[in-house]
Amino acid sequence: MKRIIRLFKSIRFEYQLLMVFAASLLFCSCEDYLDVSPSSEVKEEELFSDEQGYKDALYGVYQKISENTVYGENLTLGFLDVLAQQYDTRSSGHLFFETGLYQYQDIDVELRIAEIWSNMYTAIAQINFILKDIDDNRSVFSSEQLYNIVKGEALGLRALLHFDLVRMFGSSPVTSSGTSAIPYRDEFSIKNVARLSTDEVLARCEQDLLQSETLLSVYPEMDEIRNPEGELGGADNFLAFRQNRFNYWAVKGLLARLYLYKNDKPNALIYANEVINSGNFRFMTQGEFNTTGEFNDRTFSYEHVFSLNVNELRLTSDDYFRISATNSGSFNEKLIVPEDKVETIYEVSSGYGSDPRYDKLWQYSQSVLMHAKFWQEDIMSPLISNLMPLIRLSEMYYIAAESEPDIPAAVAYLNKVRNARFIPELPTTIDAATLDNEIFKEYRKEFMSEGQLFFYYKRKNSENIIDSQISPITNEEYVLPLPVREIEFGN
């Protein structure tokens, strides 16, 4: 029933996007979608006749990728973290039972994979629609600054979406990255586009990101502050809340992630350090961790390099992570982590129970320990509510620690995060294998319900995923199958 309700909500939301993208964009047939009749051309000309049209279109992309079908659930707290075995889904009646067994041919799993694919490529089509004539329409922008920002963000988002698509549907570089993976769509067109290899897709992502970096670097002061009040935003606050937009530092953070995925550690280290040394992001303080009420900041928002505002996050979080008198759904619909597993992940028996990722983010709901990172309260400040982090400051330290060839220097990066989480420093005398294991343990702790752990396992080509009933894990589990419609009709 919940899935049906969400489907109707999704349909209603698509209709709202209609007002931004002109009716043909999301609902007409492919022929109508790209109709080049004079009336169609007028619609497009009207949409992008001024700067506001581009702003609205870009807002529409952010709204699209914030849906549950993309980063609002599937690629963060839901589907991907089930694949990483973060939750207990072993009951045969559990909503994610088949997903936890990597049964990609199961009809429900197949539909979920198809909705991920279709919604991400829909967002890419929207981005390509924005970029199609943006250079020819440069004169409609009130300043070169706004043109650079709109184009730079659009290119960065296109790279982000393709990168996550290839991380799901392509082999990892450490295995067979030369085999066909996904199409890289960089034009607004319905023509079939050949699938590229993982290496080729990553190269195209890199190309878009480097261009985005150049465009957004012209005004780096835009992203030097959280800017919640919108001093730089103008009347419509378009330039406010830069952490919730694909900003200059998000480009660098994603480049660091991409280079590490390619095993290009020198470049990964360079870009991770650029974010770390920017001075624009910091770890939460103990006082902030202890804050309750309006500013109970469970996602650690000061540490977000890039996050999305997810309108339905409260509904999703309550569905999966709360048990109450008003929301007492079956345990088979909840995403529960057994209490002993939580204590193992956060090394409570080793005296690490003061780690705020354990102490603050796990709460009892009707006597059941639940993950509270995304709990939303009525009194929460709008500055910290509904946030889904996609790139964190901590990840930059993990990337730097993994990419730094000097072990003591690498340990120093990891100890920065450990200090911020109130757990003891590691000795600089540890060996490379111990360091690697400590980084892995940090991924389990830091990215609970954020979707990054599965990609870590895949990047490392790990044969074993902790708590998986399937072993060894191979490309059969790591590479999602293409949707049936993609195979039958092309892209």
SVG drawing of the C-alpha trace seen along z (x, -y; Angstrom):
<svg xmlns="http://www.w3.org/2000/svg" viewBox="-2 -42 58 60">
<polyline fill="none" stroke="black" stroke-width="0.4" points="0.0,0.0 2.8,-2.4 4.4,-1.8 1.1,-2.6 0.7,-5.8 4.2,-6.9 3.5,-6.0 0.5,-8.4 2.6,-11.1 5.3,-10.6 2.8,-11.1 1.5,-14.2 5.0,-15.5 5.8,-14.9 2.7,-17.0 4.2,-19.8 7.4,-19.6 5.3,-20.0 5.0,-23.7 8.7,-24.1 9.7,-21.9 6.7,-22.4 4.2,-19.6 6.1,-17.6 9.1,-17.0 7.9,-14.2 4.5,-12.9 4.3,-13.0 5.4,-10.3 9.0,-10.4 7.8,-11.9 5.9,-14.7 8.7,-15.1 11.0,-16.3 8.4,-17.7 10.1,-20.5 6.9,-22.2 6.7,-26.0 4.4,-25.7 6.9,-23.4 9.7,-25.9 7.7,-28.7 7.3,-26.7 11.0,-26.2 11.7,-29.8 9.3,-31.0 10.8,-28.7 14.3,-29.9 13.5,-33.5 14.9,-34.7 17.1,-33.8 14.2,-32.7 13.4,-29.9 16.9,-28.4 16.7,-28.8 13.3,-27.0 14.6,-24.2 17.6,-23.7 15.4,-23.6 13.3,-20.9 16.4,-18.7 17.2,-19.0 13.6,-18.1 13.7,-15.2 16.9,-13.6 15.6,-14.2 12.7,-11.8 12.6,-8.4 13.3,-6.8 16.8,-8.4 18.6,-10.0 15.6,-10.4 15.7,-6.6 16.9,-4.1 20.5,-5.3 20.9,-6.3 19.0,-4.8 17.1,-2.1 18.1,0.2 21.8,-0.3 22.3,0.1 20.2,3.3 22.7,4.5 25.5,3.6 23.7,5.7 23.4,2.8 20.0,4.0 18.4,7.3 16.1,8.2 16.4,12.0 12.7,12.6 11.1,14.1 8.3,11.7 10.5,8.6 10.0,5.8 13.6,6.1 14.1,9.9 14.8,10.6 17.0,7.5 19.1,8.7 19.7,11.9 20.6,10.1 17.7,11.7 17.7,9.1 15.2,11.1 12.5,10.9 9.7,8.8 9.7,6.2 13.5,5.9 13.4,5.7 10.8,2.8 12.9,1.0 16.0,1.2 14.0,0.0 12.7,-3.0 16.2,-3.9 17.4,-3.7 14.5,-5.6 14.3,-8.4 18.1,-9.0 18.0,-9.2 14.9,-11.4 16.9,-13.8 19.8,-13.6 17.4,-14.5 16.2,-17.5 19.9,-18.6 20.6,-18.1 17.5,-20.2 19.0,-23.0 22.4,-22.7 21.1,-22.3 21.0,-26.0 22.5,-27.7 25.5,-29.1 23.3,-30.6 21.0,-32.1 23.9,-33.5 22.4,-37.0 19.3,-36.2 21.4,-36.0 21.7,-39.1 25.4,-38.4 28.2,-36.1 28.2,-34.8 24.7,-33.3 25.4,-31.8 28.5,-30.1 26.7,-28.8 23.7,-27.4 25.9,-25.7 28.5,-24.6 25.9,-23.0 24.2,-21.3 27.4,-19.7 28.3,-18.6 25.0,-17.0 25.2,-15.2 28.5,-13.7 27.2,-12.8 24.2,-10.9 26.3,-9.0 28.9,-8.2 26.4,-6.6 24.7,-4.8 28.0,-3.3 28.9,-2.4 25.6,-0.4 25.3,1.0 28.9,1.3 31.8,3.4 34.3,1.8 37.6,0.7 39.4,3.3 37.6,6.1 36.5,5.8 36.1,2.1 36.4,2.5 33.1,4.3 29.9,2.4 28.2,0.6 25.8,-2.3 25.2,-5.0 26.6,-8.5 23.9,-10.8 25.1,-14.3 22.6,-15.5 18.8,-16.1 17.7,-13.5 15.8,-10.2 18.3,-8.5 19.9,-5.3 23.3,-5.9 25.8,-3.1 26.7,-1.8 30.2,-2.7 32.6,-0.8 33.2,-1.8 36.5,-3.4 34.9,-5.4 32.0,-6.5 34.4,-7.6 36.4,-9.6 33.3,-11.4 32.3,-12.1 35.8,-13.5 35.4,-15.7 32.1,-17.2 33.4,-17.7 36.6,-19.5 34.5,-21.8 32.1,-22.3 35.1,-23.1 36.3,-25.8 32.9,-27.4 32.3,-27.5 35.8,-28.5 35.3,-32.0 33.3,-32.9 34.7,-30.6 33.6,-33.2 30.0,-32.0 30.8,-28.8 33.0,-30.0 30.1,-30.1 27.0,-28.1 25.1,-31.2 21.7,-30.2 20.4,-33.8 20.8,-34.3 22.9,-37.5 24.2,-36.5 21.0,-35.1 19.0,-38.1 15.3,-38.4 14.7,-34.7 17.6,-33.3 18.9,-31.4 22.4,-31.6 21.6,-30.8 22.0,-27.4 25.0,-26.5 25.6,-23.2 22.3,-22.0 23.4,-22.7 26.2,-21.1 28.7,-23.8 32.3,-24.4 33.6,-22.2 31.1,-19.4 32.8,-19.2 36.2,-18.8 34.8,-16.2 33.2,-14.2 36.5,-14.3 38.3,-12.9 35.7,-10.1 35.9,-9.4 39.7,-9.3 39.8,-6.9 37.2,-4.7 39.6,-4.7 42.5,-3.9 44.2,-7.2 45.3,-7.9 47.6,-10.9 44.7,-12.9 42.3,-11.6 44.6,-12.9 45.0,-16.3 41.3,-16.9 40.5,-15.6 43.0,-17.9 41.6,-20.9 38.2,-20.3 39.9,-19.7 42.1,-22.8 39.4,-25.0 38.4,-26.1 34.7,-26.0 33.8,-22.9 34.4,-21.7 33.5,-18.9 30.8,-19.3 31.7,-20.3 30.8,-18.4 28.5,-21.3 26.7,-21.0 26.3,-17.2 24.7,-17.8 22.2,-20.4 18.6,-19.3 15.3,-20.7 15.3,-23.0 19.0,-22.5 19.4,-18.8 21.6,-18.3 21.6,-14.6 23.1,-14.6 26.0,-16.8 25.2,-19.5 28.3,-21.6 30.2,-18.6 28.1,-18.4 30.0,-19.3 26.9,-18.6 23.4,-17.5 19.9,-17.5 16.7,-18.8 14.4,-15.8 10.8,-16.9 9.5,-13.4 12.3,-12.5 10.1,-12.6 7.6,-10.2 10.3,-7.9 12.2,-8.0 9.1,-7.3 8.2,-4.4 11.5,-2.7 13.1,-3.9 10.3,-4.6 7.8,-2.5 5.1,-4.4 1.4,-4.3 0.6,-6.1 3.2,-4.3 3.4,-0.7 3.9,1.0 5.1,4.6 8.8,5.2 9.0,6.6 8.5,3.0 11.2,1.5 15.0,1.2 16.3,2.5 19.9,3.2 20.1,5.8 21.4,4.2 24.4,6.4 25.4,5.6 25.1,1.8 27.4,2.3 29.9,4.2 30.0,1.6 30.6,-1.2 33.0,0.9 31.2,0.2 32.9,3.0 36.2,1.3 35.1,-1.8 34.0,-3.8 30.4,-4.3 30.9,-8.1 31.1,-8.2 28.2,-10.5 27.4,-8.3 26.4,-5.7 25.5,-7.8 23.3,-10.4 22.1,-8.5 20.7,-5.4 17.5,-5.8 14.8,-3.5 11.5,-3.6 8.9,-1.5 11.8,0.4 13.4,1.2 16.8,-0.4 16.4,-2.3 18.6,-4.5 17.6,-8.1 19.9,-10.0 16.9,-11.0 14.3,-11.5 12.5,-14.8 10.8,-16.7 8.2,-19.4 10.5,-21.9 13.5,-21.3 15.0,-24.4 14.5,-24.5 18.3,-24.9 18.9,-21.3 15.7,-19.5 15.1,-17.2 18.8,-17.0 20.3,-14.0 24.1,-14.2 25.7,-13.0 29.3,-14.2 30.8,-14.6 34.0,-16.2 34.8,-13.0 34.9,-11.1 37.6,-13.5 39.7,-12.4 39.0,-8.8 40.0,-9.3 43.2,-11.1 44.1,-8.4 43.6,-5.7 45.5,-7.6 48.4,-8.9 51.4,-6.5 53.1,-7.5 51.5,-5.4 52.1,-7.9 50.7,-10.7 47.7,-8.5 47.0,-7.7 47.1,-11.4 44.2,-11.9 42.1,-9.1 42.9,-10.4 41.3,-13.7 38.0,-12.0 38.5,-9.8 39.3,-12.9 36.1,-14.5 34.1,-11.4 35.8,-11.2 37.5,-7.9 41.2,-7.2 43.8,-8.0 45.5,-5.1 49.3,-4.8 51.2,-5.9 53.2,-2.6 50.3,-0.5 50.8,1.4 49.0,0.9 46.6,3.8 45.5,2.5 45.0,-1.0 42.9,0.3 40.7,2.2 40.3,-0.9 39.2,-2.9 36.6,-0.2 35.3,-0.3 34.9,-4.0 32.8,-3.6 30.4,-1.3 30.1,-3.8 30.0,-7.0 27.8,-6.2 25.0,-4.2 21.9,-4.8 23.7,-6.9 24.4,-4.2 28.2,-4.5 29.2,-1.2 28.1,1.0 30.2,-1.1 33.2,-0.7 32.8,3.1 32.5,3.0 35.5,0.7 37.6,3.1 36.0,6.2 35.5,7.7 34.4,11.4 32.7,11.1 30.1,8.6 29.6,8.8 26.3,10.5 25.5,11.5 23.9,14.9 25.7,15.1 29.4,15.9 31.5,15.2 30.2,11.9 31.0,11.6 29.9,9.4 26.7,11.3 25.9,9.4 27.9,6.2 26.6,5.3 22.9,4.5 21.2,5.9 20.0,3.5 16.2,3.0 14.3,5.3 13.0,2.3 16.6,1.1 17.6,4.5 14.5,4.9 14.3,1.4 17.7,-0.1 18.1,-3.4"/>
</svg>
